[in-house]
Amino acid sequence: MNDSSWGSPPGAGPHAGYWGPTDQGPVQGAAPAGPAYDAPEAQQTRPMPIVPDVPAYGGDQDDDRGAARLSGPLFRDESFRDATFRDEMFRDETTSAQPRAAAPQTQNPEPMPDAPQPASAPQKKSAGRDLGAAIGVGVGLGVVIVASLFVVKAVFVGVIAVAVVVGLWELTSRLEERKGIRAPLVPLAVGGAAMVVAGYVRDAEGAWVAMALTALAVLVWRMTEPPEGYLKDVTAGVFAAFYVPFLATFVAMMLTADDGPQRVLTFLLLTVVSDTGAYAVGWRFGKHKLAPRISPGKTREGLLGAVSFAMVAGALCMQFLIDDGTWWQGLLLGLAVAASATLGDLGESMIKRDLGIKDMGTLLPGHGGIMDRLDSLLPTAPVVWLLLVLFVGSG
């Protein structure tokens, strides 16, 4: 049997015409259903819009478009599914706090009772540096200092001179890198070493003469370069000469006394104990900032720790190390050392903040540079020298 003798051609409805038993097309004289189904013009017929299985969400927006809703047995299943979908959507909107149009939100499951909570975990305090390296370097420096101090005094003077030259190099390098200030290093290094030696040989008189000659050398040396920036360069050079070698000269002057090694050891011990007490107490109990704009890490509790530790150490040192010293003198000495060491630390912190750096150098692992260790020692040296001269003489 020929398949074309059954049914209607594709795209024809039930009223498109009657088809006979042949393949000749519709019977002559049959009434067409309308121009949309006229065979010669079938190519001009617009296709039937496809109804999606799941209509777009929007309530009655389809009706707002002005399109006639389709009904009848061919669309009964679609209409039923349409209504069911809208009913479910309506129920979801009335019971859910999230709007249907928004992306689905995945609710976090309730944490297990024994699950760790990072937000509530206690924060462990950090020292901010490699304590192992810092302790190792500190012990090594202490061995070198003590060995040179009690074996040959002249060797310890050489240690002071080397520290001064390295400190000047760090300071002038940071000034040039961060501020474009070119303080002449050669006259500073030569004059600084000479200043330490002159203080040891000729006492305070030799130190002042060497300081004046070093400042003059800085002024003359800078004249060999263009005049732009001359004033700021020589000013920085004179400041560096006073800040590093001149203050360090008082350590060499302490060494000239009969009990010079004990005086220098007292000076070093009190400064180190003051710094240690400030760190330990401030790290454990520090809550009130001492100078937040200069050094945010320092606290008032840390200052009290520095004073307490230094006064106890001062009483012990003056009683057992210094000839003719007494414990009450040690209390005053420790108080003065804690104040001067703290001010010296704050002073270099101010310099480093102005330069925008954390450390003056990287020569000493865990400490920074030489200047980061000399910051509290340099201003403390003249204070200890003066008080020891007042208490027990220059002997």
Phi, psi and omega in degrees: 000140180284129183296336183284354179273359181243142172072203183241155177293159182301136180087353181266143178269187182290346180248022183283350180129166182261136179255134181274188182283000180246179180262025185272003179096194184289155181293137179300135178092354178289139184280124177289157181285337180164171183296333180294339183247014176290125186303315182296334183250024181296333181291339182270000182284131176286141182290152176293129177298139183273127179275120181293152179297320181241109182294151177297142183288137179168013178070241182260030181293330179297323179292329182291341180285349178086006179278139179289137179282138181272142179217168180123176184295332182289336184246015183294317181295320180296318181295320180296316179295324178300311183294319180298316179299318181292323178297318179294321178296319180296318178296322179295321183291329181279341184249348183257144177279340180266136176292146182297328183291336182283159179295142181299135180261131179269116181284135178290134179292155178296131180293151177295151181302326182261010180285136180290142179252108182299326184294327183264000181292137180293137179276126180277131180291143180242145180285340178087353179220168175282099185295326179297312178295320181297317180293318180298315179295320179298318179295318179299316177296321179297320178296316179298316182295311183295319180297315180288331184289320186258357178264296180225123182297323182298327178294320178293325175299320176297322177298318178298315181298318179296316179298322179295315181296315179295319178297320177296320178298315179297314183295312181292327178294316179293324178297319180288320181293316190265331185239352183072020180267122185252077175288128185294119185282324186299305178296330178292316181294313180295313180294325179294315177296319178295326180296319179295315180295319179295323177295324179286323184275315188246010176063210187296324180299314178296324180294318180293320179295316179295325177296315180296317180294324178295317177298319178296320178296324177296317180297316182288317182299321182290342179292344180283356181245169180304153186287345180299125179079013183298315185297313182290329179291314182288327176297315177296324179294316178294320177299315180296322180296321179284317188293319186261291187288322183295316178294325178291339179298332180292336174292317177296326178291327174296328184290341183286344180290165179298319176261036183305312179301322178292325178293316179295320179296319176299315178302313181292317181296315182295321179293316179295317179295322178298313178297319180294316178297320178297318181292312185296311181290318179295322179292325184272321187238357186296125177228329184256120183293141179275309179214077188298331181284340181259307182219095184298339183280346183271139183234164177292325176296322177296322177297318176298321176297319178297315180296314182296311182296317184292322180293320178295314179296322179297317179299319179292317182293315181294328181283325189244345183250322187267131178295132178065017178272155179234163186293323182292330173295324178295325177297315179294320179297317179296320177298317180294321179295317179299320179292313183291321179295319178294317178295321178296319177296317178293325179297315178289328175299322176297317178298315182292326176293321177295324179278345180074038180231162178265318180231155178284339180192187181230020186291326183250107180302134180083349181240328186109240179248180178299319181295334178287344174262336181273353188301318179268340180285318187299307180288344180280333183302309179294331179294313180293318179302314182294314182293322178293323176295319179292323184280312187235003180089174182274349180353000000 
